């Protein structure tokens, strides 16, 4: 099952502060919900062990996350691969970053491919949960950066 998402966040910080935050795997990882264990595996990568529940499919999943900064195009790409309980998830997301006067705007989009038991719970349930999770991550990025700037 393939799912697509997009959204936007206005962050009360300048471009450089936002760019530094989203290039830090430890800070980005803390924006994920329900993280039980975190391993920084490189200067732009980490592994997260999280609790996930989609309909009747509940358990622990492991995700390998890679940050791929594209400073020339003011963009951050993120690749997430992993799963658990027989379910595999591949997510590719990107955020265009632009200074907007006193704020920085993140225009984000993502595409997820889900295979296995979680893909069988129904498109509406899976779509709602996946949208909730990706929206949570970008909202947490905003909240954390705003708090750092306060």
N, C-alpha and C positions, 0 to 999 in steps of 0.2 A: 504494500500500500504506500502510495506517495502522497505527501502532505506539503503544502506551501504556506508560508507565513510572511508577513511584513509588518512594520510598525515604525514608530519614531519616538525618540526621547530628546527632550531639551534639558541640557545639563548646565547648572550654574557654575561653570568653570571655563577657563580658556582652553584652547585646542591642545596646548602642550601638556596641561594637567590630565586631560582626558586621554591623550595618546600614551602618556607614561603609565596610567592606570591600566589600560587595556592591553598593554604590552607586558604586564607583570602577571605571570601565570598564577601566582599565589593569590593575588587580589581578585583575579577573574574567577578562580575556583571557588572562592568564598561567596560568590554570587549565585552558585548553584543551590537548589533546594535539597534538603535532607541528605547532606554529605556525611557519611559515617567515617570515611578514611580518605586521606588525600596524600598523594605522592607526587612531588615535583620531579619530573623525569628529564628535564632539560630547561634551557633558558627560555623556551617558548612552548613548553609542553608539560602536561600533568596527567595523572590517572586519578579518577575519582570513583569511589565506591559509594553508591547512593541507594536509598530506599525508594522504590517506585511502586505505584499502584495505579493500574488502568483497568477499570471494571473489576472483573474477578481475578485478574492477573496481578499478583502482588509479590514482591520479593526484593532481593538485592541485585543490583546491576553494577557492572564495571564498565567505565567509559574511559577511553584514551582520547585526550583532547590536545589538538595542536593549534597554536596561534600562528597565523601567517600574515605579518604586517606588510603592507604595500604603501610605504610612506610617499612614494612618488605620486600615487593616485589618491592619497588621503583615505585609505581603506584598510580595514582589518578583516581578514577572512579567518574563519574558525572551522575546523574539521573535528567532528566527534564521531567515534566509532566504538561500538561495544554492544553490550546487552547482558542478558541473564535469563534464566528460566526458559531457555530455548528460543528466546526472542532476540533478533539482531536489529540494531538501529544504526543507521548511517545518516548523519546530519551535516550539511554544509550550510554555513551561514556567513553573511558578510555585513559589514556596517560601513557606510560612507560617512565621513566625518567632516563637518564644515563649521567654521567659526561664524556665529551669527551675533554680531555686536558683543554683548557681555556674556553670551552663552555659547555652548557648542551643541550642534545638532547631530544626532546619530540617526540616520535613515538605515534601518536594518531589514534584511530579508533572509529567509532560510528555507531550505528544502530538506525534508526528512523522508527516508525510506525505511519502513518497518516491515519485518518479516517474522513469522512465527506466531505463537499464541496471542500476543498483544494485538496483532493485526486482525484477529478474528473477532474481537469484542464489538466490532461495529464501527463504521466510519465516523459517526457523530460522536461517540464516546471517546474514541482515540483522538480525533481532531480537537475536541474541546480540551482534553488533558494536555496534549502536546502544545496547543496554543497557550494554555495556562502556564506551562513550564517555561517556554521560550520568552513569553512576556515577563514572567517573574525574573528571569536572568537579567534582561535589559533594564528592568525597573530597579533591580538591586545594584546594577552598575551605576545608574543615575544616583540612587540614594547614597551609596558609599562615596562616590566622588563629591556629591554635594556636602556630605558630612566632613570630608577631608578639607574642603574649602571654607567651612564655617569657622 
